[in-house]
Amino acid sequence: MIKIENLVKRYGANYALDDISFTVNEGEIVGFLGPNGAGKTTTMNIITGYLSSTSGSVTVNGIDILEEPKKAKKLIGFLPEQPPLYLDMTVEEYLNFVYNLKGCTLNRYKHLSEICEVVKISDVFHRLIKNLSKGYRQRVGIAQALVGNPKIIIFDEPTVGLDPKQIIEIRNLIRTLGKDHTVILSTHILPEVQAVCDRIIIINNGKIIADQKTEEISKAVQNNRRFNVKICGPKKEVLSMLKSKVGIVYAEELAEKDGDAFTYMIESEPGVDIRKNLFYTLAEKGWPLIGLEGVGTNLEDIFISIVDGGGEDTRRKKGPPSKQAAKQEDETSAIGGENK
């Protein structure tokens, strides 16, 4: 559905995007994840045609975004980080304006009514946008992205600034949209990606550093052998047992306490799964095991491990580009964009 090949975006000697390539298949909900300044927004702006690349290509359903921009953009609905709203319009006026702007040919009343039902803004249809809460404004922004029923929906930081209830509502809405659309969700909020996405692409310093299914992303961190275990029992004896246990190379007591249970961090030998053996040992001693959690298996730990694993900033700084790249950049230098 979307194919990105060898995409480069250069600002002077700095590379916002450094030769990235990936494909988004039809029907996928893909999380585009990275720290601030990684290149997420730059990538989204290039995919949607708001910004040109220095080199490389983006095709949407086989259509090059630069060669046939109008045709390609009809397939895309985009919600930028700051929704493009006209605050002095009512929701009705605004959606009709977007309908006309996109040259939509679907039945106007039926189409807009269906969108309002999906994003749950029918109750504010006649209100001024400036009088709406941030959550409702975000929903109106999503509604404008759905006008024309595009096959692809792209969200850039859709829940920034929302309260917890609004965040849950927007996440549920994105999951609903994913049933009928291909969705790209650009964010740095990790639980958001974990909650709604089928696949995760991680970008850092303008480079793709991971691209895997959500349930398999933990494989990006190799040799994870650390666990936090919560055990009821005499602290000194438990710690002594853990340190002497075959298969455990390190153990320490953590500050966390839960009633009469203490938490310990253990690390096993390479290739050794210590969990079953530890369970049987604790059962024999009458020390209940009431918690065991892998350290480094939640998305936050994985993300930090992958990003930090890249070491120092690898974003390229080079001399002048080729004549062809320089010419392309000169022709599009009027189009601005902040690397984000």
C-alpha positions, 0 to 999 in steps of 0.5 A: 500500500505504501512503499518507501525506498531509500528516503533521504531528507537533508538540511544543509550538512545534517540528515533528518532522514538517512536512507530509510526504507519500509513498506506498509501493507494494506490493512495494517496498523503500524506504529511509527515510533521514535524519540523527539527529533528522530525524524517521525514528522519529517517522514509523515510530511514526505509521505503525505506530500507536504514536504519533498525529499532530497532523494528516494521515493514514496509510492502510495498504491503504486502512485509516486507522491511527487509525480502524481501528487493529487492522485496519491493524496486522494488515497490519504487522510492526514491528521497532523500533530496540530489539527488544521481547524478553523476555530470560528467555524462550526463543525458542520461548516468545517466538514462541509468546507473540507468536503468541497476542498477535497472535491468529494463526490460521495453523498454529502449528507450521508457521508458526513453523517456517517463520519460524525457517528464513527468519531462520535461528534454528532452531538457537537455538529452545530457548535463552534469549534473554538468552544469545544474541548481539546478531545472533541477538537481532536475528533474533528481533526480525525473527521476531516481526515476521513472525508472522502473515505481514503484508504490510508489514515496517518496520525501524527501524535493524535493524543498529545495533550489529552486527558486519560479518558480522552486518550482511551477514546482516541485509541479505541477509535483508531482500532475501529478505523483499522478495521477498514483502513490502513493506519500509520500512527506516529508517536513517542507514547509507548503504551499507545503503540502497544495498545493499537498497533499490529507492527512497530517501526522504530526510528532514531537519528533518521535511521530505521533501527527496528521493524517487527510485529508488536508481539515480536518486538522483544526479539530486538533485545537479545540475551534478556535474562533478568527478572524481578521476582517477588517472594514471601520469605525471610529476606536474608535466607531468600537472597542467599539461596538466590545467589547460590542457586545453579543457573543464577549468576547475579541476585540483589534485593530491591527496595520494593516491598509488598506486605511480607514479600520482598522483590529481588532482581536476578540474572540467569546464565546465558541460555538458561531458563531459570523460572521453573527450577526456581518455582520448584525450589521455592515451593520446597522451602515454603516460600510463596512466589507471588510475582515474576516479571521479565526486565526488558520485556516491556515496550519501554525497556525495549525502546530504551535498549534499542535506541541507546544501543545505537550509541552516539548520534549516527546521523550523517554529516557530509559534504555537498550532495550530488548535483542531482540531489542538490538540484532537487533540494534547490527546487523545493527549498521553499518547502519548510519542515522541522525535523521531529 
